[in-house]
Amino acid sequence: MRVKIGPYKNWFGPYQLAEVILFWIPKQKDEYGFPHTADVVHKFGEWLAHGSVESKHEIGDIFGDDNRQETWIYKLLKWIDKKKKRKIYVRIDRWDTWSMDNTLSHIILPMLKQLKETTHGAPWVDDEDVPEHLRSTSAPPLTEEQKNIHDVDDNHFKRWKWVLDEMIFAFQSEVDDDWEDKFTTGEYDLRSKKTDDNLYQMVPGPNHTVVTDWDGRKAYAERMKNGYRLFGKYYQNLWD
């Protein structure tokens, strides 16, 4: 297998062009301390895009760019953007599908680990998918004001972290490929025994001491299975 996937294409429009042209103008900070484009740069971007600066809106106004004229610069930049393609190259070798689940695990696992380290948000995770102590019902209830602004409970991000950890556990186990050995102790001593119908069966020899924790092994396998289920259920939430 050989995979080469380039970065997502970035939109470069009139407002971005304005930032490049007026590069010496520093960004401003809003009331929360977050930087944003200076007003003069934004207005210049509007002029580049529409040939004019949109007037200040009043409360109750409905506005948008749909009905505003587009300058030749705006049209040119949109044409260029449509021509840009994300570079993706994938070559699949025949052996990659001999054990496709294992092959994919080697790709999925490091991606899940990186996502966990870099994620800035969390999707809504159903209470039924997490332990009781992480459910929304176990957190302090939201006030009406918090509900009105779609706030989250104290366990919101903890639930997503737990789900990611379970996904990582499942794919890590698949990559390790020897998790079943953790539940077996002793030494194998198996012998062939001829049966009455001239067939052979394997029977323990005198030095066979292998003992398997079948209950522990089953619980481990169920946890892996649940991790794969969560991966499928929240697949579309795997973004940063």
N, C-alpha and C positions, 0 to 999 in steps of 0.2 A: 504494500500500500504506500502511496505517496500522496500527501495532501498539502496544498499550498493555498491558503485563503488570505487575501489581502484585507486591509481595513475597509470599513464602510465608507462609501463616498460621502463627502461633506458638501453641503449646500453652500455655494458662494454666490451671494446675490448683491444687490445694490447697497444694502446696509453693511455687509461685510467689506465691500469695496470702499465705502465711506470710512470705515475704521482703518483700512490700509492707507488711504490718502491722507487722513488726518491722524496719523499715528502718534504725533507728539502730544495730542490732547489726552490727558489722563482720564481714567474711568472715575465716575462719581460713586458715592456710597449712599444706599438708601437708609431708611430709619432703623433698619436692623443691622446695618454694617456690611451688607453684601454689595459688591461692586457691580455697576451696570454702566452701559454706554452713556457718555455725556449727552445732554440734550442737543447740543449743537451738532454733534456727530449723527445723532438719530435724524435730525431734521435734514441734514445734508443727504443722508441715505434716502429719505422720503423724496427729496428733489430728484435724486438720481433715478429713483424708481418710477415716479409719477409726474415729474416736471413741476411739482408744487408741494407745499407743505400743508398737510391736513389741519384744519382749524381745530381748536380745543373743543372737546366734546362736553356737553352738558349732561346732567343727570337724567337718565331716561332715554338718551339718544341710542339708536341702533346704528352701528357703523361697521365698516369692513372695507377691504380692498377690491371686492368683486367688481364694483362699478366704476372704479377709478381707472383712468387711462394709464397705459404702460409705455414707458419711454423705450427707445430703441436699445438702450443699454440693458434695461430689464429683460426685454425680449431676447437679446443676444445671450445674456447670462443663463436664462432658462433653457435656451437651445443647447448651450454648452453642457448644462447639467444633464440633459436627457441623453447626451452622447457618452457621458461617463458611465463606466460599468465597473462593478466590483470584481476584482480578479480572483477567480476561483478555479483551482485545478485539482481534480481528484482522479487518481488511478487506483483501481482495485485489482489486486493480484488474486489468482485462483485460490491460494491458501488462506486468504483473508476470510473466506466464508466457510472454511472447514469447521471452525468454532466461532461463528460470527458474534455470539454473545460475549465471548472472552476478548475478541479483537476490539469491539466497541468499548468495552470496559476500560481498556488502556487509554482511550481517548477521553471518555466521559469523566473518569475519576479526577485527573488533574484539572479539568475545566470546572468541576464542582468545587474543588478545593480553592481554586482562584476566585470563583464567584463568591464563596463564603467570606473570603478575605477582603474583597473589594466592594461588596454589595452596599448600596446606599439606602435601600428601602426594603419593604417586605409586602408580599401580597396577603390577601385574606386567606387564612388557613382555617378549615372547618374544625370545630371542636372535636368531632368524632375521630380526627386523624392524629390527635396528640394525647398524651397522658392527662389525667384529670387535673393535676396541679398546674397545668399550663392553659387550661381552657378559659374562655372569657368569663365563664361563670365563677371562676375561682379568683378573679381579679376584682379590685374595687369597682363597683358599678359606675358607668359614665353618667355625668350630669346631663340634664336636658340641653344645656348650652354646648357641651362637648359633642353630643349627638347631632346637633344642628349644623356643626361645622365638620361633621364626619371625622371626628377625632378617633383615636384608637385606644384600646385598653392597655394596661400595663404589661400584658403578656403577648401583645401583638407580634413584636419582633422576636421574642423568645420562641414563639411557636414556629416561625419560619426557620430560625436557627436549628431547632430540634429536627425539623423535616429535612433540612440540608444534611445534618449529621447522619440521619438514618439512610439517606441516599448514598452518602459517602461510605457508610459502613457496608452497604450491600455491594457496591462496586469494588471496594477495597478487598472484600472477601473473595469476589470473583477473580480479581487480579492475583491475589495470594495463592489461590488454587489448591491450598492444602488445609483449608479450615476444618475439613472432616477429621483430619488426623488429631486435632486438639481433643477429640472426645474418645480417643482410643489409646489404651495403654497395654503394655505387654509385648510379647514376641510371637510372631507367626510360626507355626509348625503344622503344615497341612500335608496330608498324605493322600494318595489315590487308593481307593478301595473298589475291588471288582464286585459287582452285584450279581445276583442270581440270574439276571437276564443278559449277562455278558456286557453290561455297561459299566461305567466307572463314575464314582462320586468322590468328592473331596471330604475328608474327615479329619478331625483334629488329631495331631500326633501327641506323643507323651510330653513334649516340651512346649505345647501350645498354651500360652498364657494370656492371650488377647482378651480384653474386656472393653466393651463399648458402652458409653453412656448414651443410650438411644433417646432418652427424654431430653437431655441437654442438646443433643445434635438436632432433634426435631425443632426445639425452641429457637435455636440459632438459624436454622433454615427458614423458619417462619418469619423471623426478623428480616432476613435477606429478602424474602418474597414481598414483605410489606414495604421495604425500601424501594424495590422496583415498582411497586404499585404507586407509591407516592411520586416517583419520578415521572410515571405516565400521567398521573392526575394533574401535577403541577408543571408539566412540561412547558406550557406557554408562559409560565412565570419565571423561567430561568433566564433572566436578564438583569443587568446591573443598571 
